[in-house]
């Protein structure tokens, strides 16, 4: 009986595998609503992997995109917007220029506020034109997509997913103002979870906790400038009252491009998946040009220098200070720079318009990495075990640099205040002090010690949401509670009322008993006294 019962199993397994293969070959349809800039570059590996697994990828982007172009692994659908590509490029360029302007704190704050307001209005207009493009939205609704994959940094993608009634997978580094924690209903205590731009670690002093609490209390107000217009737009398009928190709560799965090697330990929710280092593809052989540069460096090796895609040039004085420092180290420096060539550029420094950053960092002759501390660069430094000199410019780069410096993986400098000597000393420190190499190699070892690669994990969860039409079983019931229910204020009030009620009844009973007992004795004493008289 036992032997006979095993007979059909190979046939059943074979049929099951055939069915699965057929499902994979047929594939699904993924609508990708990305954000331009460096955010878009993070999607490339996921797009390629999903396409190779038989899925059809449609990328939805404005006509004025800077980095989003036609690709071999996806179909690009563009829509008209009321601005030009040159306007977006100018916005990126201005952001890079502002990072090198010396201003007082108040001036920088006012300028940053105006810049954020201008850029937000530009991006909002693009989103509005997409959502009001009835022909395109109707076409998307008729295309039978299975999932929306989007970066929710700007909530246009979540609105599209809601409009099309599709499950959404959020693909992001982090959201400002703790919107990711609010949207996922994840506990986010300011007592040990450092807020963005606080420069705090998770082990804070009393004053640092005060600072962290003040940021936590005011961050919603600061983000209101960017996100409140999307509430009005979403409510209009979806024909119901919608808040930004509602939009962020619509995610089936959150794919975070981070892990606990880079960030401090904190609470997470069941639908949060960490894919830090997803941009660290396997290093490829260098081209003849770059291989020649590396080989010519001799025993001293090379230093890789890049300040990201948003910094095209640097003020002349600062560029000359940097060039002077680079000329005082024995290593060959490969500097990605498209600005005016510094007049004092040394022979050991080679300017290039583009460089294969990850491939160079993976080369055994790379001694250090000068970076603006963007998420991509930080993870490529960790993956390849290269100590860093960090020159953070804006956004989350300051926090990234602070975390790496606190872990002994690099040295952070203020790009506005540093001198040529500061940069020279920082480079010599991370290259010659073996502790920096040991620390970054330890972080690299921790980061790579995992059961599944980040790219495979991301692809799995996208396909999971496609197969199951979402991930409702991972959605906490906190989403369905009011704020006073979430904090159990109604329960606390109810129990407090019972305690006070019981205390009141006990008090009244005691008072009544005392009155009966001691009141009679007093009356007896009074009556005895009156008889004696």
N, C-alpha and C positions, 0 to 999 in steps of 0.2 A: 504493500500500500504506500509506504513511504517512498519506495523507489519509483513507483508509478506516478506519484504526485509530482515528482520532479521533472517528468518528461516534458510538459508544455512550457516549462520556465524559459528555456533558451528561445523558443518561438515567441513567447510573450515579450521577452527582453529585446529580441530582434525587431519585432513590430514597434515597440516603444521607441527604440533608437531611430527607426525609420521615420516615425512620426515626428520625433524631435528634430531630425535632420531636415525634414520637409518644412517644419515650422521655421527653422533657422534660415533655410534657403529662401522661403517666401519673405521673411523679414517683416519689419514693421516700418512705420513712418514717424520720423522725429522732426518736430518743428523747433528750430534753434533760434532763440531771440537773444542775441549777445549784446554786449556793450563794447563800443569801439575802444581803441587804445590797447594798452598792455593786457587788459582783461580778455580781449578777444584771443590773444596769442595762447592763452591757457587751454582753449578748447581744441586745439589742433589734434592732439593725441587721441582724445575721446572721439572726435569726429571720424578720424581715420579708422580707428578700431571698430566703431559701430558700422561703418560702411563696409569694411571687410567681412563683417559678420552677417551681411546681407540686408542691412537696414537702409532705407532711403532717408537721406538727410536734406532738409530744406532750411536754408539760412535766410532769415528775414532781417534786412538791414536797410538803412536810409541810403539814398543815392549819393549823399555827400560823405560817405564813410572814408576814413583815412587808411585804415589797415585791412578792412574787410573787402576782399576782392573775389573774383571767380576762382574756384578751386576744383581739383580733380575728384575730391571725395564728397562733394555736396552740390546741390543746386542752389544758386543764389537768386532770391527774389528781392528786388529793391522797390522802394516807394519814394515818391517825390517829397521833399521837405523844403521849408521856406528859408533855407540857408545853403551856402556853397561849401564845397570841400575846403576851400581856402580859409573860410571862417573857422572851421574846426582846427585846421593846422595852426592858424594864428592864435587860437585859444590855447592849444598845447604849448606853443612856443612862448607865449606870454607867461604861462605857468612856470616854465623853466627859467625865464628871465627873472621873475619875481623872487625866486629862491636865492638869487645872488645880490639882491638889493639890500643895502644896510639901512634899516629903519628902526624907529622906536617900536616898542611892543604895541602901543596904541595905534600907530600908523599901520603896522602889519595887520593888526586885527581888523581895522576898518577896510583896508585894501582887500584882505581875504574875504570879508563879508560881501563886498561889492563883486568880487570875482566869482564867488560861489553863486551869488544871485544872478549874474549875467549868464554864466554857463548853464545854470539850472533852467533859466528861461529858454535858452537855445535848445536844450535837450527836450524840454517839455513840449516845445512847439513841434519837434519832430515826432514825438509820441502821439501828440494830438492829431497830426496829419495822418499817421498810420491808422489810428482807431476810427477816424472819420472817413477813411477811404472805404466806402461801402462795397465797391467792386472787389477790392483786394480781400476785405474781411469775409465777404460772401464766398470768394474762391477758397479761402483757408478753411471755412466751415464745411465746404463740400469736399475737401481733400482727404477726409477720414484719417487724420493724424491720430497717433496712439498716445503721444506724450509731448509736453512742451519742456524743453531744456533751456534754462535761462539764467542769466546773472541778474539777481534782484537788486543790485546796487541802485539802479533806477527802476521803479516798479512797472515799467511798460510791459515787460514779459509776463509778470503775474496777472496784469489786467487782460492781456491777450488770452492767457490760459483760462481765466475765469469766463471770459466772453465765449470761448469755444467749448466750455464745459469739459476741459481736458485736465488730467492730472499733471502736476508740475514738479519738476526736479530742479532745485535751486543749486547752482554751481557758483561758488564764491570763495573769496578769501575771508572777508568779514564785512559786517555792515556797521555804519556809524551809529552812534547814540544807542548802542545795544539793541537795535531793532531786530537782530537775529535772535537774541534771547527772548524779546517780547513776542516775536512771531512764532517761535517754537515753544513758548511757555516754559522755557528753561530757567530754573533758579539762577540768579546772578548776584549773589550777595557782595556788596561793596567792601565788606570787611576783609576779604582776601582775593577777590577777583579784580585785578587792576583795570581801570577804565582806559579807553583809548586816549592817547595824548597826555596821560598822567605821568608817564615815565616811571611808574611804580613797578616793583616786583610784587609777587604774591605774599611776600613777608614784609609787611609795612609797619613803620613806626606809627605812633599815635597821630602825629601831624600829617603823615602821608595818608592815613585813613580818613582824616578830616578832609584833606584835599580830594581824595577819591569819592567821598560822600558828596561833596559840593559839586563835583563833575557829574555824578549820577543824578543829582537833583535838577541840574540845569541842562543836561544834554538834550532832552526832548524839546526844550525851547530853542536851542541852537539849530536843531535839525528841522524845525518847523518851516524855515525859509525854503528848504529844498523839497520837502515831502508833502506839505499841506496842499499845494496845487494839484498833486496827483489824486488826492481824495476827491476833489471837485470833479476832475476829469473822469475818474473811475465811476463816481456816482452818476454822472451824466450818461456815460456809455452803457453801464450795466443797469441803469434805471432802478437803482436802489441805493440806500445810504451805505457807503463803504468807507472804512478808515484804512490808513496805511497798515495798521496792525492786522486788520482783516486780510489785506492782500498778502502780507508776509505769513499769515497763518495758513495760507492755502497750499503750502508746500507739502508734497507727499514725502519727499526725501530732501535733506540738506546735505550737499556734498561740499565740505569745507576743505579748501586747499591749505591745510595746516595740520600740525600734529603737536604732541606734547613735548617734542624735542625743542620746538620753537616757542610755544606758548606755555604759560603756567597751567598746572592742573586745575580743573574747574568742573562743575557739574555738566553733564550732557544728557540729552534725551534719546529715546530709542531710535528716532528717525534722523539722527545726526551721524554722518559718516565722515571720517577724516582721511583725506587723500593728499596730505602734504607731500611735496616732492613729485607730484604727477608730471611736472614739467622737466624732471631730470631723466630725459631719455638716455638710453645707452650711448656712450660716447662713440663717435664715428671717426675714422681716420681723417687726419687733417689734409687739406688741399696742399699742393706742392708749394704754394706761396707761403702758407703759415708753417708748414713743416720746415721750410728753409729758415724762417725766422727763429723757430725753436732750436733747430740744430746749431745755428750760428751763435746761440747764447752761451755755449760752452758749459762749464761746470756750475756757473752761477744761476742758470735757469732764467725763467721769465716771470714777469708780473703782468697780470691782465687788469686793464683799467677800462671801466665803462660806467657811465652815469645814466644809463637807460635811454629809452627811445624819445623821451620828452625834452631832453637837453641837447640841443643841436650846437650851441656855442656857449662860451663863458666870457665874461668881461675880461678885457685884455690884461689888466693888472693881475687878476686872480689866475688867469691862464699862465702868465709868466711865473708867478709864484709856484704853481704846480709843476711847471716844466723845470724850474730850477731845482726843486726837490727831487724830481725823477732822475735828473742828471747826476745826482750825488750817490746813487746806489749802483752796485756793479751789475745788477740784473738787466736784461733787455725788457723794456716796457712796451707792450702792445696796447695802445690807447685808442679806443673808439671815439673819434672826434671829428666833427664836420665843420667846425668853426674856423676862424682865421688862425693860421699856423703861428704859434708863439715865436718871436724872433730869437729867443734864447733856447730853443729846443735842442737838447743834447743828442749826441750820436746814438746813444743807447735807447732812445725813445722813437718808436715808429707810430705814426698816425695812420689809422685806417678808418674808412667810412662804415665798415661793418666787420664784425669778427664772429667766428663760431664759438660763442662764449662757453657753452657747456663742454664742447670738445676740447677747448684749450684748458679749461679747469681740470679736466680729467687726465691731462698729460702729466706724466711723472716729473717733468722738469718745471712745472708751475710752482712757484714759491709763495705767492701772495695774490690777493684779489682786492682791488680797489673798487668799491661799489657804492651806489647810492642807497643801498639797503632795501630795495624793492623786494617783494616776496619771492619773485622768480630768482633773482640773484642770490638772495640769502639761502634758498634751498639748493641751488646749484653749488654754492660754496660748501654747504653741509654734505650733500651727496658725494662730492669729490674730495672732501677733507682738506680744503684749502683755507688757511687762516686769512682773515679779512681786515682791511682798513676801511672803515665805513664813514661815508660823507652824506648823511641823510639830508634830504632837501625839503620834503613836504609829506603830508598825510601820515600813513602808518609807518613810514620809514624811520621816524625817530624812535618809535617803540621797538621796531625790529632791531635797530642798532643797539638800543639799550639792553635788550634781552641777550643778544649775542655777546656783548661786552661783559655782562654780568656772569656769563658762562665761561669766560676766559677764552673765547674763540676768536677775538679780534679786538681792535681799538677803534673807538668812535671819536670823530673830530667834528667840531662846528665849522662848516665850510666857510662861513662868513668871517669868523674870528681867527681861524688857523693861519699860521705863518708857514713859510717854506720849510723852516726848521722843524715845525710841528709834524708836518707830513713826512719829512725825511726820517725823523726819529720814530714815528709810528711804523713806517715801513721796515726799518731796521729792527725794531722790537719784535714784530710778528714773524719776521724771517729768521732772526738769530736766536730768539728766546724759544727753546724747544717746547715749553709748556703750552704755547698757543697751538702748535701743530698737534700735540698730544690731546689737548682738549677738543679740538675740532674733529680729530679722528675718533674720539670717544663718542661725540655727538653723531657722527656719521655712522658708527657701528650701531648705536641705539636706533637711529632712524631706519636703517636697512634691515634690522632684525624683526621681520614681520612675516606672517604666514602667506600673505598675498600682496602683489604689487599694487600701488595706488591706482594705476590705470585700469588694471583688471577689476579692481574693486568698484571703481566708478562705472565702468561698463556694465558690471553685474547689476548694480542697483538701478541703472536706467532701464535695463531689460526687465528687471523685477517689476518695476512700476508699469511697464508696458504689458507684461503678462497678466498682472492682477488688477489693472485699471486703477492703480493707486496703492496706498499702503495705510489704509484706515486703521488696521490693527496696531499700528505703531503710534497712532495719534493719541496723546494723553487727554483724559477727560477735562483737564484744566481749560481747554479751549471752550468748553460749554458752560463755564462758571462765570458769574459776575465777579467784579473785583472784591466785593465784600465776602462772597462765598469762597473765593480763592484763599483769602487770608483768614477764613473761618470766623469773621467778625460777627456774623449772625449767630453762630454756635456759641462763641464766647459771650455775646450779649445775652443769649438764652440761658446759659449756665450761670452767668453772673446774676441774672434776674432771679433764678431759682435760689441761689445762695443767699441773695439779699432778702428774698421772700421768706425763706426758712429762718434766717437770722431775725427778721422782723417778727415772725410768729413766735419764735423761741423767746425773744425779748418781751413780747406782750404777755406770753404765758408766765414768764418769770415775774414780770411786774405785777400781773394779776395775783400770782401765788403769794408774792411778798406782801401785797396789799391785804390779802385775806388773812395771812398768818400774823404779820406784825401789826396790821391795822386793828385786829381784834384785841391783841394784848394792850395796845395803847388805849383802846376804849375801856377795857377792864380796869386798867390803872387809873384812868380818869374817873370812872364810876366809884372806885374804892376811895379815892381822894375826896370826892364830893360827899360820900357817906361819913368819912372821918370828920369833916367840917360840920 
